[in-house]
Amino acid sequence: MTRTYKPAACYELVRLSDGVVLGRIRRGVYQATGETPCNVQPYSGTVCQIDERYAIKLRSAGVLGYLDGLQVVTDHGECLQLRQIPRPWNWESLDDPDAYRAFRDVARVLLETGRPDIKRLDLKVAAAPFDTCPACNDHYGFAEGCVECAGRGFVPEVVAPA
């Protein structure tokens, strides 16, 4: 299962060639660490959709790069990596697994019935600190006996080790 960017999560932006952390992304806001050339404070840009793709759009100098999964490819061909980090402890989100499952199930029903009022509910589900189970991929036939997620179809948000 390919991991993708989650707008509500927190990431470090790391240059793969030397491991330098260029900045952090928290809820779609990019803040550079002060390493040159990224030294604009208090925020350096945002993650937004441009032409159906996510991109890191800088405040002052165009686009830093486009996201491909958790990789960011710059215009110069340099590969940067988004590494998910833990969210701050005081962020409010839908962190109860049972409530998350209920919200997610309701969102699916609304989507399948073509209801227009799904957007707010979908945002709440997307902001929750859970990921689809990597073992069963929340597949109905496999989730019930899945050891990884205990039959839920999702696991706590996967975060890179510190």
N, C-alpha and C positions, 0 to 999 in steps of 0.2 A: 504494500500500500504506500503510495507516494504521499509524503507530508506536504501540506500546502500552508500558505500564509493565512493566519487567523487575525482579522482586524482587532479583536479585543485582547489579544495576547501581548506579551512583552518579549522583545528580542534584542540580542546584541548583533551588530553588523560587523563581521570579521573579514579582514582581507586574508584570503587563503594563502597567498605567497609567503607571508611572514607571520601570520597569526595576530596581527595588530587589530585591536578593537577600535573601529572607526566611530562608533556611536551606538545609541540605543533607540529602539522603537517601542513606544508605549502607547497602546490604543491608537495606532496610526500616526503618531507624531514622532518624527525623527529628530534626535538631538545629537549633534556631533560631540565627540569627546574633547575636542581641542587639538587633535592631531592635524597637522597641515595636510591637505588644503582645506579640511573641514573644520573651521573655527568660528562659525556664526553661532551666537548664543542669543536668547535662551532656547530657541528652537531653530533647527536648520531646514526643516521641510516636513512634508507629509507623505504618507503612502496613499495614493489615489489611483483610480482607474483611468487609464488613457488608452483609447482604442481597444476596449475590451480586455486589457491587461493591467495588472497592478504595476505601478512604478513608484520610485521614490523621487518625488518632485521637490527640488530644492527651492528655498525662498528666493535666492538671488541668482542662481546660475542654471536654470533649466532642469533637466532630468539627470539624476545620479546614475540610474539604471533601471532596468525592467526585471520584474520577478519571474522566475521560472521555478515553481515549487518553492523551496527555501533558498534558492540561489538568486543572486542579483548579478546580472550581466551589464556592465557599463558599455557606453558607446565605443570605448577603446578596446573592448574585448576582455577586460579584467573580470575575473570571477570573485564575487564576494559571497559570503555565507551568512544567512540568518540563523542564529542559534537561540532557541527559545529559552528564556530564563523565568524563574518564578515570578508570579505577580506579587505586588505589594500586599501585605497581610490585610490592609484596611480597605481594599477595593471591594465594592459590593457587586455580587454576581449571583447567579442561580447555582449555588454550590451544593445543594442537597440532591443526592442522586435520584431519590424517588420523585421529587418535584421536577427535576430535569427530564426524567423519562416521561412524566405526564405531559409536560409542556411540549416535548418533542413529538409525542404521539398526537396531540391535538394539532400541532403545526402540520403534520403529515396529512391528517384528515382534511384540514382546511385547504391544503394545497391540492389534494386529489379531487375535492369537490369544487375547485375553482373559486373559492371565496377570496374577495379582494382585501379582507382585513387581516391578512397573514403577516404583513411586513413587520409590525411591532413585535409580534410573538416570535417571528423568525430571528429578529435582532437579539431578543432576550436569550434564545436558545444558542445562537452563535457566540454570544459573549460568555457563556458558561465555561468553566474550567474543565471540560471533558473532551476527549477525542474518541472517535470511532475505534472500536477494538481492532488491533492489528491482526489478531488471530482469526476471528470469525467475520470481520467487516460488517457486523450487525446483520448478517444474513439470517433470515428466519430459520432456515433448516439447520444452521450450525451454531447459532448463538445459545440455544437451550443447553447444550452440553459443553459449552466452552469453559475451559478452566481459567483462561486468562481474565475474562470479565465476569465470571460467575453467572453467565446467562443474561446479563444486562444488555450486551451489545455495545457498550462503551466503557472506557477506562478513565481514570483521572488523567488530566492533561499531562502529556509527556514533556518533560523539561530536561534540557541538557544538564549533565552533571557539572557541579561547580568546579 
